[in-house]
Amino acid sequence: MTSILGISFYIYQTVFVVLSIACGSCAQRRLPASNISLADQIYDFSSPHRCRLLAHESIILKNGDHYLLILEGGFGKFKLQLDNQDVEVQDLNGYTVAFDLSESFVTPELEPVWQIKKNATGPRPPITNFFGMFSDREQNSIYIQGGHFYHATGWNSSYFVPKESIPPWELWRFDIRTREWANITVEVQNHELANRTFGGAAASVSALNKSYYIGGINDETTGSATPMDTYQPTSQMLVYDHSAGRLDRVEYYAPPATEGYWHGNLIHIPVGPQKGFLLSLMSQKQTLGRQYADPEAERSVLGKPVSFESVQIYDLEAEQWYEQETLWFKSDDPVPRTRFCAALFHDEIDYTWDLWIHGGQKLGNQEEGVSDIYVLSMPSFTWTKLTTTLADQNFIKSHTCHAVGGQLLLVGGYPPGAMVAANASCDPEIVKVLQITEDGPVWTPKFSTNTTYRAPITVREMANGRRSPIDGWASPNMENVFGPPSPPTTPPRPDTGRKIGSIVGGVIGGLIFLTIIGLVVIYVRRLRRRRIGVQSPIEEVSQHMLYTTDNTPELENTRQGMKRHVLVQQVDLENRRDGRRMPLPERGEGHDHSREGIEISGPVQQLETGSMQNEVTQSTAPAEVDMIVRLPSAAAEPLPPVKDFTTDRQPGHPPSQTGPSQ
């Protein structure tokens, strides 16, 4: 069925592209909304009128028996019949729009269940771009704050706000039941602590009834008194407590703490029995405390790119930020990008949390988009690159996306480019659907209810069943929470008094079992002492993967942090390597592998403990190493004993006769 839908959708898209090309020479009339009277501005988000939407926000609420997709803010284009001519109108989005996700639909035919237009002349909530949107625990309201007031030439609309009239930070609430907006800023405790920024990232945590907004920048479009032709990054994290009506401002910490971040995503991971974590994936950064010249208003692409080699994790229980390293293979490292979207899926079979990122544009070349989809699978924190059918459809930016069952919904978006091109073709789908199959994501023109997410086979193969990051956990709490779920417990049955014999027998059997275990442990310890007098904390199991551990006492004249090497089992990923460390560079003069956490040691090491000196010979390492990983170790522990490789080595690997590498 999926393949049939995919073929049908391919034919549909091909016809759409051909018709667009055929009319490329048509004299399409385009007007800013400010050139059209209010009486003639009759366009909306119904299928005959919608054309494009970007720089907006969207959210899914459970409202009664319905799941509503709510769209707010941003700007784009609409279609209109004016003077018997088709006109594309460039305008800010003055609507709050709802689509019903409780029923299946064909995407080009999707119609709003309601859409509320904001007042163009009287008091109204701000109509901004790249703002933050919240929801509360009751799922009856949405909240907006921040964002910048768009003022590009050719896109000025009836909602345009001149610089001197830009308001300070505000919090507005929209009630889904009454469908009315209200400015609740004065009701918010500590609201004066917040600064209006745009390009930050927002997330709401229903279990806590709190919302979070991190980063962003301010410039001439975010305040009436901000300097012209400059921008300034921020590191603020706003925490709004919906129950208490209180706003707190703390620092968004993503090492180094001296930099501000913008244009990214903040995702809540509801893992574990407590509060879970926030995952921050930002795209651009600059040093704090400076004003950056921006005469061409290009602040969205002037920042330094943020690598996805690590992600920032906020522990909601400990209220602390951590930096968690990630893993990828070969050249599949995720390309730094800006204006992308992200959504989180949960695979209940493997108990993994998979963060999908889609689209965006490159920072080095503003005209180039990103067509590859990347998935960060947790708890292994492994990146996987995926491709789709109709790859050109992935070239969009400034869109939002949501995980719904086994489908990725993409809302709005615009072709990549340094400028928002007024001549971009209209898109009949305000919502696009990627169906997640075991073979990968497939574009489909239909949204279906009651689908279930199962991670694609490629994603599962890359994670390879690992339940922890290969570079170790950033915090012990993450290790505890991200483990597999506890099995359900069965309530005890009432004791009828007829099982006394079974209970007594069980107790006696248990005592006998413990006695046997104790005798086995004593025997094994004596046997190992007879063999070498020390015991290995790490077992040699196979070959083709090299682990290293740090923070052990000194070995001869090497630096503190002696590397102990051991060959362990291959992960059944042929020819795949950690993209950050492979292939290994040649070990030449002046090359310091210790900076990479890598040391290829010689086969013989000398270990001194008191007056005793043991010569330990290791198996020769294979010429090809599939993956380099780092094992955590406790710095406070004494030097663990080392296994005797001369008496228990791998077949085919004779003991080495040379000393350790320096």
C-alpha positions as CSV (number, residue, x, y, z in Angstrom):
1,M,0.0,0.0,0.0
2,T,2.8,2.4,0.9
3,S,4.5,1.7,-2.5
4,I,1.3,2.5,-4.4
5,L,0.8,5.7,-2.5
6,G,4.5,6.6,-3.2
7,I,4.0,6.0,-7.0
8,S,0.8,8.0,-7.0
9,F,2.4,10.8,-5.2
10,Y,5.4,10.8,-7.5
11,I,3.0,11.2,-10.5
12,Y,1.2,14.0,-8.7
13,Q,4.4,15.8,-7.9
14,T,5.7,15.4,-11.5
15,V,2.6,16.9,-13.0
16,F,2.8,19.8,-10.5
17,V,6.4,20.5,-11.4
18,V,5.8,20.3,-15.1
19,L,2.9,22.7,-14.9
20,S,5.0,25.1,-12.8
21,I,7.8,25.0,-15.4
22,A,5.3,25.4,-18.2
23,C,4.0,28.6,-16.6
24,G,7.5,29.9,-15.7
25,S,7.2,32.5,-18.4
26,C,3.6,33.5,-17.3
27,A,3.4,37.1,-16.0
28,Q,2.5,36.2,-12.4
29,R,1.4,39.3,-10.6
30,R,2.8,39.6,-7.0
31,L,1.9,42.3,-4.6
32,P,2.7,43.1,-0.9
33,A,-0.4,43.2,1.2
34,S,0.1,46.9,2.0
35,N,-0.9,47.5,-1.7
36,I,-4.2,45.8,-1.2
37,S,-7.1,47.3,0.7
38,L,-8.3,45.6,3.8
39,A,-11.6,44.9,2.2
40,D,-9.9,42.9,-0.6
41,Q,-7.7,40.9,1.8
42,I,-10.0,37.9,1.7
43,Y,-7.3,35.2,1.5
44,D,-6.8,32.6,4.2
45,F,-5.4,29.1,4.8
46,S,-8.1,27.3,2.8
47,S,-6.8,25.2,0.0
48,P,-7.7,27.7,-2.8
49,H,-5.8,30.6,-1.1
50,R,-2.8,29.2,0.7
51,C,0.5,29.3,-1.0
52,R,3.5,29.4,1.3
53,L,4.3,29.8,5.0
54,L,7.6,30.1,6.9
55,A,9.2,31.4,10.1
56,H,6.0,30.4,12.0
57,E,5.4,28.1,14.9
58,S,3.1,25.1,15.3
59,I,2.1,22.8,18.1
60,I,-0.2,19.8,18.6
61,L,-2.8,19.9,21.4
62,K,-5.2,17.3,22.6
63,N,-8.4,19.3,22.8
64,G,-11.2,17.1,24.0
65,D,-11.6,14.2,21.6
66,H,-9.5,15.9,18.9
67,Y,-5.9,16.4,18.3
68,L,-5.4,19.9,16.8
69,L,-2.4,21.1,14.8
70,I,-2.2,24.8,15.6
71,L,-0.3,27.2,13.3
72,E,0.6,30.7,14.4
73,G,2.7,33.7,13.1
74,G,5.3,33.8,10.4
75,F,4.8,35.1,7.0
76,G,4.3,33.8,3.5
77,K,2.2,34.1,0.4
78,F,-1.4,33.7,-0.4
79,K,-3.4,33.4,-3.7
80,L,-6.1,35.9,-4.5
81,Q,-8.4,36.8,-7.4
82,L,-8.0,40.6,-7.9
83,D,-9.4,42.5,-10.9
84,N,-10.1,39.1,-12.6
85,Q,-6.4,38.2,-12.3
86,D,-4.5,35.7,-10.2
87,V,-2.4,37.5,-7.7
88,E,0.1,36.2,-5.2
89,V,0.1,38.3,-2.0
90,Q,3.1,38.7,0.2
91,D,1.9,39.1,3.8
92,L,2.5,38.3,7.4
93,N,0.4,35.6,8.7
94,G,-2.5,37.3,10.6
95,Y,-4.3,34.0,11.3
96,T,-4.3,31.5,14.2
97,V,-5.2,28.2,12.3
98,A,-6.3,24.8,13.5
99,F,-6.2,21.5,11.5
100,D,-7.8,18.3,12.9
101,L,-5.5,15.3,13.1
102,S,-8.1,13.0,14.5
103,E,-9.2,11.9,11.0
104,S,-7.1,10.7,8.0
105,F,-6.8,13.2,5.1
106,V,-5.2,13.7,1.7
107,T,-2.6,16.5,2.2
108,P,-3.5,18.8,-0.8
109,E,-7.2,18.7,0.3
110,L,-6.6,19.5,4.0
111,E,-8.9,22.3,5.2
112,P,-8.8,24.2,8.5
113,V,-11.4,23.3,11.1
114,W,-11.2,27.0,12.2
115,Q,-9.0,30.0,11.5
116,I,-9.1,33.3,13.5
117,K,-7.9,36.5,11.9
118,K,-6.3,39.1,14.1
119,N,-7.4,42.6,14.1
120,A,-5.5,44.7,11.5
121,T,-6.2,48.1,13.0
122,G,-6.9,47.7,16.8
123,P,-5.2,46.0,19.7
124,R,-3.9,42.6,18.8
125,P,-1.1,40.1,19.7
126,P,2.2,40.7,17.9
127,I,2.6,39.1,14.5
128,T,6.2,38.1,14.5
129,N,8.7,35.6,13.0
130,F,10.9,33.1,14.8
131,F,9.2,33.5,18.1
132,G,8.5,31.0,20.9
133,M,5.2,29.2,21.5
134,F,4.2,27.3,24.6
135,S,1.3,25.1,25.8
136,D,0.1,24.3,29.3
137,R,-0.9,21.1,31.0
138,E,-4.6,21.5,30.3
139,Q,-4.0,21.7,26.6
140,N,-6.6,24.4,26.3
141,S,-4.3,27.4,25.5
142,I,-1.3,28.4,23.5
143,Y,1.1,31.2,24.5
144,I,3.4,33.3,22.3
145,Q,6.4,35.4,23.3
146,G,9.5,36.9,21.6
147,G,10.1,37.1,17.9
148,H,11.0,39.9,15.6
149,F,8.9,42.3,13.5
150,Y,9.5,41.7,9.9
151,H,10.1,44.8,7.7
152,A,11.8,43.6,4.5
153,T,11.2,45.7,1.4
154,G,8.5,44.2,-0.8
155,W,6.9,42.2,2.0
156,N,5.5,45.0,4.1
157,S,2.0,44.3,5.0
158,S,-1.1,45.7,6.8
159,Y,0.4,44.2,10.0
160,F,3.7,46.1,9.7
161,V,5.0,47.7,13.0
162,P,7.5,50.6,12.7
163,K,10.6,50.4,15.0
164,E,9.5,53.1,17.4
165,S,6.3,51.1,18.1
166,I,7.9,47.7,18.8
167,P,6.7,46.7,22.3
168,P,8.9,45.2,25.0
169,W,8.7,41.5,25.9
170,E,5.1,40.3,26.2
171,L,3.3,37.0,26.9
172,W,0.0,36.5,25.0
173,R,-2.4,33.6,25.6
174,F,-4.9,32.2,23.1
175,D,-7.8,30.2,24.6
176,I,-8.8,27.3,22.3
177,R,-12.3,27.2,23.8
178,T,-13.2,30.9,23.4
179,R,-10.8,31.4,20.5
180,E,-9.7,34.8,22.0
181,W,-6.3,36.4,22.6
182,A,-5.4,38.1,25.9
183,N,-2.2,39.9,26.9
184,I,-1.3,38.4,30.3
185,T,2.1,40.1,30.6
186,V,1.2,42.1,33.7
187,E,0.0,38.9,35.4
188,V,3.4,37.3,35.0
189,Q,5.8,37.6,38.0
190,N,9.3,38.9,37.1
191,H,8.2,39.6,33.4
192,E,10.6,42.6,33.4
193,L,13.6,40.2,33.5
194,A,12.9,38.9,30.0
195,N,14.3,40.4,26.8
196,R,12.6,40.1,23.4
197,T,14.8,37.9,21.2
198,F,14.1,36.0,18.0
199,G,15.5,32.7,16.7
200,G,15.5,31.0,20.1
201,A,14.1,27.5,20.8
202,A,11.0,26.6,22.9
203,A,9.6,23.5,24.6
204,S,6.8,22.8,27.0
205,V,6.8,20.0,29.6
206,S,3.2,19.1,30.5
207,A,4.2,17.0,33.6
208,L,5.8,20.1,35.2
209,N,3.3,22.6,33.7
210,K,6.4,24.6,32.7
211,S,7.7,26.0,29.4
212,Y,11.3,26.9,28.4
213,Y,12.8,29.2,25.9
214,I,16.6,29.3,25.2
215,G,19.0,31.6,23.3
216,G,18.0,33.9,20.5
217,I,19.4,37.2,19.3
218,N,18.2,40.8,19.5
219,D,18.6,43.4,16.8
220,E,16.8,46.4,15.3
221,T,13.6,44.4,14.8
222,T,13.2,43.2,18.4
223,G,13.0,46.6,20.3
224,S,12.3,50.2,19.9
225,A,15.7,51.3,21.3
226,T,18.0,48.5,20.0
227,P,20.9,49.8,17.8
228,M,20.5,49.8,14.0
229,D,22.5,47.5,11.7
230,T,23.8,45.3,14.5
231,Y,22.8,42.1,16.3
232,Q,23.7,40.6,19.6
233,P,23.4,37.0,20.7
234,T,22.1,36.0,24.1
235,S,22.4,33.1,26.4
236,Q,19.2,33.5,28.4
237,M,16.9,30.6,29.3
238,L,13.4,31.7,30.3
239,V,11.4,29.3,32.5
240,Y,7.7,30.0,32.7
241,D,5.7,28.2,35.4
242,H,2.1,28.1,34.2
243,S,0.8,27.1,37.6
244,A,2.5,29.9,39.6
245,G,2.3,32.5,36.8
246,R,6.0,33.2,37.4
247,L,8.9,33.7,35.0
248,D,12.5,32.9,35.9
249,R,15.6,33.8,33.8
250,V,18.7,31.7,34.1
251,E,21.6,31.1,31.8
252,Y,21.5,28.7,28.9
253,Y,24.7,26.8,29.3
254,A,26.2,25.1,26.3
255,P,30.0,24.9,26.7
256,P,31.7,27.3,26.3
257,A,29.4,29.4,28.4
258,T,30.8,32.6,26.8
259,E,28.7,32.1,23.6
260,G,25.1,32.8,22.7
261,Y,23.1,30.5,20.4
262,W,20.2,30.9,18.0
263,H,18.2,29.1,15.3
264,G,17.7,25.6,16.6
265,N,15.3,23.2,18.4
266,L,14.6,22.3,22.0
267,I,13.0,18.9,22.6
268,H,11.6,17.4,25.7
269,I,12.6,13.7,26.2
270,P,10.0,12.2,28.6
271,V,12.2,9.3,29.6
272,G,12.3,7.7,33.0
273,P,10.0,7.9,36.1
274,Q,11.0,11.5,36.9
275,K,11.0,14.7,34.8
276,G,13.1,13.7,31.8
277,F,15.5,15.9,29.9
278,L,15.6,18.7,27.5
279,L,17.8,18.3,24.4
280,S,19.1,21.4,22.7
281,L,20.2,21.3,19.1
282,M,21.2,24.8,18.1
283,S,22.7,25.8,14.7
284,Q,24.6,29.1,15.2
285,K,26.6,30.9,17.8
286,Q,28.7,34.0,18.6
287,T,30.7,35.3,21.5
288,L,28.6,37.0,24.1
289,G,28.9,40.6,25.2
290,R,29.5,42.1,21.7
291,Q,27.4,43.9,19.1
292,Y,28.1,42.5,15.6
293,A,27.8,44.7,12.6
294,D,25.0,43.6,10.3
295,P,24.3,46.3,7.7
296,E,22.6,43.8,5.3
297,A,20.4,42.3,8.0
298,E,22.1,38.9,7.5
299,R,22.3,38.0,11.2
300,S,20.6,34.7,10.5
301,V,23.6,33.4,8.5
302,L,26.5,35.3,10.1
303,G,27.0,33.1,13.1
304,K,29.5,30.4,13.5
305,P,28.1,26.9,12.8
306,V,27.5,24.6,15.7
307,S,28.7,21.0,15.3
308,F,26.4,18.1,16.1
309,E,29.4,16.2,17.4
310,S,27.7,16.7,20.8
311,V,24.3,17.8,22.0
312,Q,23.4,19.8,25.1
313,I,21.2,18.0,27.7
314,Y,19.3,19.8,30.5
315,D,18.5,17.6,33.5
316,L,15.1,18.8,34.6
317,E,15.5,17.1,38.0
318,A,18.9,18.4,38.8
319,E,18.4,21.7,36.8
320,Q,21.8,21.3,35.2
321,W,23.2,21.3,31.7
322,Y,25.5,18.6,30.4
323,E,27.2,18.1,27.1
324,Q,26.7,14.6,25.7
325,E,29.0,13.4,22.9
326,T,27.5,11.6,19.9
327,L,28.7,9.0,17.4
328,W,28.5,8.5,13.7
329,F,30.1,6.2,11.1
330,K,32.3,6.8,8.1
331,S,31.5,10.2,6.5
332,D,27.9,10.2,7.8
333,D,28.6,13.1,10.2
334,P,25.5,15.4,10.3
335,V,26.0,18.5,8.2
336,P,25.8,21.7,10.3
337,R,22.8,23.6,9.2
338,T,20.3,26.4,10.1
339,R,16.5,26.8,9.8
340,F,15.9,23.0,10.2
341,C,13.2,21.3,12.1
342,A,13.3,18.4,14.6
343,A,10.8,15.9,16.1
344,L,11.1,13.0,18.6
345,F,9.8,9.5,18.1
346,H,9.7,6.6,20.6
347,D,10.2,3.0,19.5
348,E,8.4,1.0,22.1
349,I,9.9,-2.3,20.9
350,D,13.5,-1.4,21.3
351,Y,12.8,1.3,23.9
352,T,14.7,3.9,22.0
353,W,14.1,7.7,21.5
354,D,14.9,8.8,18.0
355,L,15.4,12.5,17.2
356,W,14.7,13.2,13.5
357,I,16.1,16.4,11.9
358,H,14.9,17.6,8.5
359,G,15.8,20.2,6.0
360,G,17.4,23.6,6.6
361,Q,20.2,25.3,4.7
362,K,24.0,25.3,4.9
363,L,25.8,28.1,6.6
364,G,28.8,28.1,4.2
365,N,26.6,28.5,1.1
366,Q,23.4,30.3,1.8
367,E,21.8,29.1,-1.4
368,E,22.4,25.4,-0.7
369,G,19.9,23.4,1.2
370,V,20.3,20.0,3.0
371,S,18.4,17.0,1.5
372,D,19.7,14.3,3.9
373,I,17.6,13.4,6.9
374,Y,19.5,12.5,10.1
375,V,18.3,10.5,13.1
376,L,19.9,10.6,16.6
377,S,19.0,7.4,18.3
378,M,19.1,7.3,22.0
379,P,20.4,6.0,24.4
380,S,23.3,5.1,22.2
381,F,23.4,8.7,20.9
382,T,24.3,7.5,17.4
383,W,23.6,9.5,14.2
384,T,22.3,7.8,11.1
385,K,21.9,9.4,7.7
386,L,18.8,8.6,5.7
387,T,17.6,9.5,2.2
388,T,14.1,9.6,0.8
389,T,12.3,9.3,-2.5
390,L,11.7,12.7,-4.1
391,A,14.8,14.1,-2.5
392,D,14.1,17.6,-3.9
393,Q,11.2,17.9,-1.4
394,N,13.7,17.9,1.4
395,F,15.1,21.2,0.3
396,I,13.1,23.5,2.5
397,K,13.9,25.8,5.4
398,S,12.1,27.7,8.2
399,H,9.5,24.9,8.6
400,T,8.3,23.0,11.7
401,C,7.7,19.3,12.1
402,H,5.9,16.9,14.4
403,A,6.1,13.1,15.2
404,V,2.6,11.6,15.0
405,G,2.4,7.8,15.3
406,G,4.7,6.5,12.6
407,Q,4.6,9.6,10.5
408,L,6.7,12.8,10.4
409,L,4.5,15.8,9.6
410,L,6.3,18.8,8.1
411,V,4.4,22.2,8.3
412,G,5.2,25.0,5.9
413,G,8.7,25.8,4.7
414,Y,10.4,27.7,1.9
415,P,13.1,27.0,-0.6
416,P,16.6,27.6,0.7
417,G,18.3,30.8,-0.1
418,A,19.9,33.9,1.4
419,M,16.7,35.8,0.6
420,V,13.1,34.9,0.7
421,A,12.4,34.8,-3.0
422,A,9.1,36.4,-3.9
423,N,8.9,34.3,-7.1
424,A,9.0,30.9,-5.4
425,S,6.2,28.6,-6.7
426,C,3.2,28.0,-4.5
427,D,3.0,24.6,-2.7
428,P,-0.5,23.0,-2.5
429,E,0.5,21.2,0.7
430,I,0.6,23.2,3.9
431,V,1.3,19.9,5.6
432,K,3.5,17.2,4.1
433,V,3.8,13.6,5.4
434,L,6.8,11.3,5.6
435,Q,5.8,7.8,6.4
436,I,8.4,6.0,8.5
437,T,8.8,2.5,7.3
438,E,11.4,-0.2,8.2
439,D,13.1,0.5,4.9
440,G,13.2,4.3,5.6
441,P,11.1,7.4,5.2
442,V,8.8,7.6,2.2
443,W,6.8,10.6,1.0
444,T,3.1,10.1,0.9
445,P,0.2,12.4,0.1
446,K,-2.0,11.0,2.9
447,F,-2.0,11.3,6.6
448,S,-3.3,8.2,8.4
449,T,-4.3,7.8,12.0
450,N,-3.4,4.9,14.3
451,T,0.1,4.4,12.9
452,T,2.9,3.2,15.1
453,Y,6.6,4.2,14.9
454,R,9.2,1.5,14.3
455,A,12.8,2.7,13.8
456,P,14.1,2.0,10.2
457,I,16.4,-1.0,10.0
458,T,19.3,1.2,9.1
459,V,18.9,3.2,12.3
460,R,18.7,0.0,14.4
461,E,21.8,-1.4,12.7
462,M,23.8,1.7,13.5
463,A,22.7,1.7,17.1
464,N,23.5,-2.0,17.2
465,G,21.5,-2.5,20.4
466,R,23.8,-0.4,22.5
467,R,22.2,1.0,25.7
468,S,24.8,3.7,26.3
469,P,26.9,6.2,24.4
470,I,30.2,4.8,23.2
471,D,32.1,7.7,24.8
472,G,30.3,7.3,28.1
473,W,27.5,9.2,29.8
474,A,27.7,12.9,30.5
475,S,26.1,12.3,33.9
476,P,25.2,9.3,36.2
477,N,21.5,10.4,36.2
478,M,21.3,10.0,32.4
479,E,22.8,6.5,32.7
480,N,20.2,5.6,35.3
481,V,17.2,7.1,33.5
482,F,18.0,6.0,29.9
483,G,18.2,2.3,30.9
484,P,15.6,-0.2,29.7
485,P,12.2,0.0,31.4
486,S,11.5,-2.1,34.4
487,P,9.4,-5.2,33.7
488,P,5.8,-4.9,35.0
489,T,5.2,-6.4,38.4
490,T,2.4,-8.8,39.1
491,P,0.4,-8.2,42.3
492,P,0.9,-10.9,44.9
493,R,-1.9,-13.4,45.2
494,P,-3.6,-13.9,48.6
495,D,-1.9,-16.6,50.7
496,T,-4.4,-19.5,51.2
497,G,-2.3,-21.3,53.7
498,R,-1.8,-24.2,51.3
499,K,1.7,-23.2,50.2
500,I,3.7,-23.5,53.4
501,G,5.6,-26.5,52.1
502,S,6.5,-24.7,48.9
503,I,7.7,-21.7,50.9
504,V,9.9,-23.8,53.2
505,G,11.3,-25.8,50.3
506,G,12.1,-22.5,48.5
507,V,14.0,-21.1,51.5
508,I,16.0,-24.3,51.9
509,G,16.7,-24.4,48.1
510,G,17.8,-20.8,48.2
511,L,20.3,-21.4,51.0
512,I,21.8,-24.4,49.2
513,F,22.1,-22.3,46.0
514,L,23.9,-19.4,47.9
515,T,26.3,-21.9,49.5
516,I,27.2,-23.3,46.1
517,I,27.8,-19.9,44.7
518,G,30.0,-19.0,47.6
519,L,32.1,-22.1,47.1
520,V,32.5,-21.4,43.4
521,V,33.6,-17.8,44.0
522,I,36.3,-19.0,46.5
523,Y,37.5,-21.6,44.1
524,V,37.8,-19.1,41.2
525,R,39.7,-16.6,43.3
526,R,42.2,-19.2,44.5
527,L,42.6,-20.5,40.9
528,R,43.4,-16.9,39.6
529,R,45.8,-16.2,42.4
530,R,47.7,-19.4,41.5
531,R,47.9,-18.2,37.8
532,I,49.3,-14.7,38.2
533,G,48.4,-13.3,41.6
534,V,46.2,-10.5,40.1
535,Q,42.7,-10.3,38.6
536,S,41.6,-8.5,35.4
537,P,38.7,-6.0,35.5
538,I,38.3,-6.3,31.7
539,E,37.8,-9.4,29.8
540,E,39.2,-10.1,26.4
541,V,36.4,-11.5,24.2
542,S,37.3,-11.1,20.5
543,Q,38.9,-8.6,18.1
544,H,38.5,-5.7,15.7
545,M,37.5,-3.0,18.3
546,L,39.9,-1.0,20.4
547,Y,38.8,0.5,23.8
548,T,40.9,2.9,25.9
549,T,40.5,4.0,29.5
550,D,41.8,7.1,31.1
551,N,42.7,8.3,34.6
552,T,44.8,5.3,35.8
553,P,48.1,5.8,37.7
554,E,51.3,6.5,35.8
555,L,53.0,3.8,33.8
556,E,56.8,4.4,33.8
557,N,57.4,7.9,32.4
558,T,54.1,8.3,30.5
559,R,51.6,11.0,31.4
560,Q,49.1,10.4,34.1
561,G,46.2,8.6,32.5
562,M,47.9,5.4,31.3
563,K,46.0,3.8,28.4
564,R,45.2,0.1,28.9
565,H,44.2,-1.5,25.7
566,V,42.1,-4.5,25.1
567,L,40.5,-6.1,22.1
568,V,36.8,-6.6,22.3
569,Q,34.0,-7.8,20.1
570,Q,33.2,-6.4,16.7
571,V,29.8,-4.6,16.4
572,D,28.8,-6.3,13.2
573,L,29.0,-3.1,11.2
574,E,31.4,-4.0,8.4
575,N,33.7,-1.2,7.2
576,R,32.0,1.4,9.5
577,R,34.0,3.7,11.7
578,D,33.6,6.5,14.2
579,G,33.6,9.5,11.9
580,R,35.4,11.7,14.3
581,R,38.4,9.4,14.7
582,M,38.7,7.1,11.7
583,P,40.7,6.4,9.7
584,L,43.6,6.5,12.1
585,P,46.3,9.0,11.1
586,E,49.8,7.6,10.5
587,R,51.8,7.4,13.8
588,G,54.7,9.6,12.9
589,E,57.2,11.8,14.7
590,G,55.5,14.6,16.5
591,H,52.0,13.2,16.3
592,D,50.3,13.2,19.6
593,H,47.6,10.5,19.7
594,S,46.8,11.4,23.3
595,R,45.0,14.5,22.1
596,E,42.5,12.2,20.3
597,G,42.1,9.8,23.2
598,I,44.1,7.2,21.1
599,E,47.3,5.4,21.8
600,I,48.6,2.4,19.8
601,S,50.7,0.8,22.4
602,G,53.5,-1.8,22.1
603,P,52.7,-5.3,23.2
604,V,54.7,-5.3,26.4
605,Q,54.0,-3.0,29.4
606,Q,55.8,-2.7,32.7
607,L,53.6,-2.4,35.7
608,E,54.9,-1.3,39.1
609,T,53.0,-1.8,42.3
610,G,55.1,-1.4,45.4
611,S,58.1,-3.7,45.2
612,M,56.4,-6.1,42.8
613,Q,57.0,-5.8,39.1
614,N,55.1,-7.9,36.6
615,E,55.8,-8.2,32.9
616,V,52.5,-8.2,31.0
617,T,52.4,-9.2,27.4
618,Q,49.3,-8.3,25.3
619,S,48.0,-9.7,22.0
620,T,49.1,-8.0,18.9
621,A,46.5,-5.5,17.7
622,P,45.0,-6.1,14.3
623,A,46.2,-3.9,11.5
624,E,42.7,-2.6,10.9
625,V,40.6,-1.2,13.8
626,D,36.9,-0.8,13.1
627,M,36.1,1.7,15.8
628,I,37.9,3.7,18.5
629,V,35.9,4.1,21.7
630,R,36.7,5.4,25.2
631,L,35.7,3.6,28.4
632,P,35.1,5.8,31.5
633,S,37.1,4.9,34.6
634,A,37.1,6.2,38.2
635,A,40.2,8.3,38.9
636,A,40.0,7.7,42.6
637,E,40.3,3.9,42.3
638,P,43.7,2.2,42.7
639,L,45.3,0.6,39.6
640,P,43.3,-2.5,38.7
641,P,45.3,-5.7,38.2
642,V,46.0,-6.8,34.6
643,K,45.1,-10.0,32.9
644,D,47.9,-12.4,31.9
645,F,47.8,-12.4,28.1
646,T,50.8,-14.7,27.9
647,T,48.7,-17.6,29.3
648,D,45.3,-16.7,27.9
649,R,45.7,-15.1,24.5
650,Q,43.7,-15.2,21.4
651,P,44.4,-18.0,18.8
652,G,46.7,-16.9,16.1
653,H,48.3,-14.0,18.0
654,P,51.7,-15.0,19.6
655,P,52.9,-13.0,22.6
656,S,54.9,-10.0,21.6
657,Q,58.6,-9.5,22.6
658,T,58.9,-5.7,22.4
659,G,58.4,-2.9,24.9
660,P,55.6,-0.4,25.1
661,S,55.3,2.5,22.7
662,Q,56.3,5.9,23.9
